[in-house]
Amino acid sequence: MIDTSQIKPGMPVVCSEGGQFATVDHMEGPEHIKLEKDNTQQHHYIPLGWVTSLEGGKVHVDRPGDQAMTDWMTTTTIQ
């Protein structure tokens, strides 16, 4: 289980291939990580369930970066 208290603003978010694809803005509730704005000035969210580990000061997720950026959300609510 991931200790969400260790997820801090500014932490790199790293895909399963080892590359950074985002940076943590903050935890959004108990189940989502809000990411810093991308180059289009849009925040994105990823579910905590994607996180495999918090090692080396980085948030590691279970999917390649391209897939993560396709699957991430722009809101944490179902519309």
BATIKE-815789 format. One record per residue (C-alpha): x, z, y; residue in one letter; residue number from 1. Coordinates in pm, 1 decimal, decimal comma, padded with zeros to 6 digits. Layout:
BEGIN
X|Z|Y|A|NUM
...
END
This chain:
BEGIN
00000,0|00000,0|00000,0|M|1
00122,7|-00089,8|00348,1|I|2
00171,6|00194,8|00597,0|D|3
00015,3|00041,4|00907,7|T|4
00179,2|00303,5|01130,9|S|5
00505,9|00113,7|01070,1|Q|6
00365,1|-00210,4|01218,5|I|7
00481,6|-00213,8|01578,8|K|8
00441,6|-00453,1|01873,5|P|9
00720,6|-00709,3|01888,5|G|10
00789,8|-00714,4|01513,1|M|11
00858,4|-01062,8|01374,6|P|12
00604,8|-01194,3|01121,3|V|13
00788,0|-01381,6|00845,3|V|14
00639,4|-01625,4|00594,0|C|15
00710,8|-01639,8|00220,9|S|16
00980,2|-01900,1|00290,6|E|17
01167,7|-01657,2|00517,1|G|18
01091,7|-01815,0|00854,3|G|19
00933,9|-01637,3|01147,7|Q|20
00602,0|-01790,7|01253,1|F|21
00459,5|-01519,7|01480,1|A|22
00518,4|-01184,6|01649,1|T|23
00301,2|-00873,0|01625,6|V|24
00099,5|-00784,3|01935,8|D|25
-00064,3|-00477,9|01774,7|H|26
-00289,3|-00358,0|01492,9|M|27
-00650,1|-00457,3|01554,2|E|28
-00852,6|-00199,1|01367,7|G|29
-00755,9|-00095,8|01016,1|P|30
-00750,2|-00442,3|00857,3|E|31
-00603,1|-00698,9|01099,2|H|32
-00281,9|-00765,7|01286,4|I|33
-00322,0|-00924,5|01627,6|K|34
-00039,8|-01165,9|01700,7|L|35
00114,2|-01239,8|02038,7|E|36
-00017,0|-01548,7|02214,4|K|37
00120,3|-01878,5|02091,6|D|38
00235,5|-02164,1|02313,2|N|39
-00131,4|-02257,3|02379,1|T|40
-00194,4|-01901,7|02510,0|Q|41
-00418,2|-01817,6|02211,1|Q|42
-00404,7|-01490,0|02018,2|H|43
-00441,2|-01513,7|01639,5|H|44
-00516,9|-01252,5|01375,9|Y|45
-00401,3|-01213,1|01018,0|I|46
-00553,8|-00979,6|00760,3|P|47
-00349,4|-00686,5|00639,7|L|48
-00405,5|-00818,0|00285,4|G|49
-00151,3|-01094,0|00350,7|W|50
00127,5|-00843,1|00410,8|V|51
00359,7|-00799,8|00113,9|T|52
00616,6|-00569,6|00273,5|S|53
00762,4|-00425,3|00590,3|L|54
01134,7|-00471,2|00539,9|E|55
01420,3|-00518,6|00781,4|G|56
01196,3|-00451,5|01080,4|G|57
00979,2|-00750,8|00989,5|K|58
00627,7|-00805,2|00859,9|V|59
00649,3|-01022,0|00546,0|H|60
00342,6|-01220,0|00435,0|V|61
00248,6|-01386,3|00108,4|D|62
00221,8|-01749,2|00220,3|R|63
00426,7|-02028,9|00376,0|P|64
00420,7|-02046,5|00754,4|G|65
00224,9|-02372,9|00770,3|D|66
-00046,0|-02227,8|00549,1|Q|67
-00053,9|-01901,7|00745,0|A|68
-00101,4|-02089,5|01071,1|M|69
-00382,5|-02293,1|00914,3|T|70
-00552,6|-01983,8|00769,3|D|71
-00513,4|-01739,5|01058,3|W|72
-00815,2|-01643,8|01264,6|M|73
-00891,0|-01646,8|01636,0|T|74
-01130,2|-01351,7|01601,6|T|75
-01176,9|-01061,2|01360,8|T|76
-01555,4|-01092,0|01349,0|T|77
-01770,5|-01328,0|01145,9|I|78
-01965,3|-01561,3|01371,9|Q|79
END
